[in-house]
């Protein structure tokens, strides 16, 4: 199955997933929750999804020069 998505939506999806991971990592260390296990599992799912999306993005980027470089979208602190 091939994902059909516009360039803009693909870049937005990568950026949004990266933001969600950053937010959840900070949330886990914020000491506002007692049991972090469910949130850790959710974070793992987000990271796995971003890993899959990274592979798909790079395949599409090789065929489409209009896409920003992947690393420019996911700058991590």
Buried (B, 14 or more C-beta within 10 A) or exposed (E): EEEEEEEEEBBEBBBEBBEBBBEBBEBBEEEEEEEEEEBEEBBEEBBEBBEEBBEBBEEBBEEEEEBBEBEEBBEEE
